[in-house]
Amino acid sequence: MIGYLRDYANAITALAFLFAVVGLYLALNGKIELGVAAMLWTWFLDHWDGHVARKTSHLRRPGLADFGKSFDGFGDFLHGVVFPAAVIILIGQGSVLSLIASLILVLAGAIRLSYFENVGLTADARFTGIPVSYDTPLLALLLLLRPFLSPTSFAATVAMLFIALAVLHVTTIIRVPSIRGRAVPIATACAIAASMALVALQEIGASVPAN
């Protein structure tokens, strides 16, 4: 089974899993900004594995694509559903609203990924509904805006926005183009820049003495 990781695309997916675990570890240890920064690397690697898979499709032996699709799906559930749900609870300090938001997000994410597993992209390479991969970038954006909100307002804002996003995950009205071609390096650059900003924000927060 380990032999499947000799494939370039699957190896990239495996690397993304490592960043995902590091991100979850950091977040659970109170370093949420650093955790999301690490998860952003999982996010852009998730686009690169698909990009590489398409570029090397003629070299992949039978079975690699099917394995890679399932392997990538587990990664999507981890970084696009489980991680955001955990961060929502951490930010909300275990409030009822944070629990409700996380429950809705996990259910919607599971439905969405199961639908995509069976249906895939539309004929014009678009997603039906908003992909769960948008969850981590949204977390990053919200954390960068965190200094401008009170802790209570921030926690409520995060929970409500993710409830709304969960609904958009399972809608069949919206069509979202997939990130492909030139959009992949652009998305990568944006993710790296955002991760660096989050690291700086964490350092600033750590240097401010507690009242």
Secondary structure in CASP SS format (residue, H / E / C, confidence):
PFRMAT SS
TARGET T0000
AUTHOR 0000-0000-0000
METHOD secondary structure of the structure
MODEL  1
M C 1.00
I H 1.00
G H 1.00
Y H 1.00
L H 1.00
R H 1.00
D C 1.00
Y H 1.00
A H 1.00
N H 1.00
A H 1.00
I H 1.00
T H 1.00
A H 1.00
L H 1.00
A H 1.00
F H 1.00
L H 1.00
F H 1.00
A H 1.00
V H 1.00
V H 1.00
G H 1.00
L H 1.00
Y H 1.00
L H 1.00
A H 1.00
L H 1.00
N C 1.00
G C 1.00
K C 1.00
I H 1.00
E H 1.00
L H 1.00
G H 1.00
V H 1.00
A H 1.00
A H 1.00
M H 1.00
L H 1.00
W H 1.00
T H 1.00
W H 1.00
F H 1.00
L H 1.00
D H 1.00
H H 1.00
W H 1.00
D H 1.00
G H 1.00
H H 1.00
V H 1.00
A H 1.00
R H 1.00
K H 1.00
T C 1.00
S C 1.00
H C 1.00
L C 1.00
R C 1.00
R C 1.00
P C 1.00
G C 1.00
L H 1.00
A H 1.00
D H 1.00
F H 1.00
G H 1.00
K H 1.00
S H 1.00
F H 1.00
D H 1.00
G H 1.00
F H 1.00
G H 1.00
D H 1.00
F H 1.00
L H 1.00
H H 1.00
G H 1.00
V H 1.00
V H 1.00
F H 1.00
P H 1.00
A H 1.00
A H 1.00
V H 1.00
I H 1.00
I H 1.00
L H 1.00
I H 1.00
G C 1.00
Q C 1.00
G C 1.00
S C 1.00
V H 1.00
L H 1.00
S H 1.00
L H 1.00
I H 1.00
A H 1.00
S H 1.00
L H 1.00
I H 1.00
L H 1.00
V H 1.00
L H 1.00
A H 1.00
G H 1.00
A H 1.00
I H 1.00
R H 1.00
L H 1.00
S H 1.00
Y H 1.00
F H 1.00
E H 1.00
N H 1.00
V H 1.00
G C 1.00
L C 1.00
T C 1.00
A C 1.00
D C 1.00
A C 1.00
R E 1.00
F E 1.00
T E 1.00
G C 1.00
I C 1.00
P C 1.00
V H 1.00
S H 1.00
Y H 1.00
D H 1.00
T H 1.00
P H 1.00
L H 1.00
L H 1.00
A H 1.00
L H 1.00
L H 1.00
L H 1.00
L H 1.00
L H 1.00
R H 1.00
P H 1.00
F H 1.00
L C 1.00
S C 1.00
P H 1.00
T H 1.00
S H 1.00
F H 1.00
A H 1.00
A H 1.00
T H 1.00
V H 1.00
A H 1.00
M H 1.00
L H 1.00
F H 1.00
I H 1.00
A H 1.00
L H 1.00
A H 1.00
V H 1.00
L H 1.00
H H 1.00
V C 1.00
T C 1.00
T C 1.00
I C 1.00
I C 1.00
R E 1.00
V E 1.00
P E 1.00
S C 1.00
I C 1.00
R C 1.00
G C 1.00
R C 1.00
A H 1.00
V H 1.00
P H 1.00
I H 1.00
A H 1.00
T H 1.00
A H 1.00
C H 1.00
A H 1.00
I H 1.00
A H 1.00
A H 1.00
S H 1.00
M H 1.00
A H 1.00
L H 1.00
V H 1.00
A H 1.00
L H 1.00
Q H 1.00
E H 1.00
I H 1.00
G H 1.00
A H 1.00
S H 1.00
V C 1.00
P C 1.00
A C 1.00
N C 1.00
END
